[in-house]
Amino acid sequence: MPQKKKFRNKFEATAAEVLKGLCRYEPFLVPYITERNYIPDFVGTGSNGKTLLIECKGFFRVGDIQKYKAIRNSIQDEQELVFVLYDPNKKTRKGGKMTMSSWCEKEGIRWFTVDTIKDAFDA
């Protein structure tokens, strides 16, 4: 496997010269988990028996997208993360193209509005 030659900055390039022959530069990824706790806004039980973890969102703060993906990936099979969106057409970030509702759909997270949230309990 050929060694990567481009470095992220001059400091890494300098360190690479010192470590030449002793180390490889960025040879692999190391996944990591940051352990946190999540408190859903509301919790209910759907007609399918799943526990619905309901999150009301008016907008996404910096880091929310990663946070909710991690929550979705961490919950038990008998639980489901569901969003109530204040404005489904609001962009996920300023200047972005993706809306909050399209992000939910892309990530396989059901979303509703205040007017439709009761539908979450029928599926």
C-alpha positions in Angstrom: 0.0 0.0 0.0 1.6 3.3 -1.1 2.2 5.9 1.6 0.1 9.0 1.5 2.4 12.0 0.7 0.2 15.0 1.2 0.0 16.3 4.8 -2.7 18.5 6.3 -0.2 21.2 7.4 3.5 22.1 7.6 3.7 20.7 11.2 2.6 17.2 10.1 5.1 17.4 7.2 7.9 18.3 9.6 6.9 15.4 11.9 6.8 13.1 8.9 10.4 13.9 8.2 11.4 13.0 11.8 9.3 9.8 11.8 10.3 8.7 8.3 10.7 4.9 8.2 9.2 4.5 11.7 5.5 5.3 11.0 2.9 5.4 8.2 0.9 8.6 7.8 -2.9 8.2 8.3 -3.0 4.5 7.3 -6.5 3.7 8.6 -9.6 5.0 10.3 -10.4 4.4 14.0 -14.2 4.7 14.7 -15.1 6.1 18.1 -18.2 6.7 20.1 -18.9 9.7 22.3 -21.2 8.5 25.1 -24.0 10.9 25.8 -27.6 10.8 27.1 -30.7 11.8 25.2 -34.0 12.9 26.7 -36.9 12.8 24.2 -39.4 15.6 24.3 -42.3 13.1 24.4 -42.7 9.3 24.6 -45.7 7.3 23.5 -46.6 3.8 22.2 -47.6 3.3 18.5 -50.3 0.8 17.4 -47.4 -1.5 16.3 -46.2 -1.6 19.9 -43.1 0.4 19.3 -42.1 3.1 21.8 -42.1 6.5 19.9 -39.4 8.9 21.0 -40.8 12.2 19.7 -38.6 15.2 19.2 -40.0 18.6 18.4 -37.7 20.6 16.2 -38.0 24.2 15.0 -34.4 24.2 13.5 -31.2 22.2 13.7 -28.4 23.5 15.7 -24.8 22.9 14.7 -24.1 19.2 15.4 -27.8 18.2 15.6 -27.7 16.1 12.4 -24.8 14.0 13.7 -26.5 13.7 17.1 -29.8 12.5 15.8 -28.1 10.0 13.4 -26.2 8.6 16.5 -29.4 8.5 18.5 -31.3 6.7 15.7 -28.4 4.2 15.5 -28.3 3.7 19.3 -32.0 3.1 20.2 -33.4 -0.4 20.6 -35.3 -2.2 17.9 -38.6 -1.6 19.7 -38.1 2.1 19.7 -38.5 4.7 17.0 -37.2 8.2 16.7 -39.9 10.5 15.3 -39.7 14.2 14.5 -42.4 16.9 14.8 -41.2 19.7 12.6 -42.3 23.2 13.1 -41.6 24.0 9.4 -40.8 21.0 7.3 -39.5 23.3 4.5 -36.9 25.0 6.7 -33.3 24.4 5.5 -31.1 22.2 7.7 -28.5 24.9 7.7 -28.3 28.5 6.5 -27.5 28.6 2.8 -28.1 24.9 2.4 -30.4 23.2 -0.1 -31.7 20.3 2.0 -34.9 20.9 4.1 -35.5 19.4 7.5 -38.2 17.1 6.1 -36.0 15.9 3.2 -33.2 15.2 5.6 -35.5 13.1 7.8 -36.7 11.1 4.7 -33.1 10.6 3.6 -32.2 9.2 7.0 -35.3 7.0 7.3 -36.8 9.0 10.2 -40.5 9.6 10.1 -41.6 13.2 10.5 -44.8 15.0 11.2 -46.2 18.4 11.9 -48.2 19.4 15.0 -51.3 18.9 12.8 -50.3 15.4 11.7 -48.4 13.9 14.7 -51.3 11.8 15.8 -50.8 9.8 12.6 -47.5 8.5 14.0 -49.4 6.4 16.5 -51.4 4.5 13.7 -48.4 3.0 11.9 
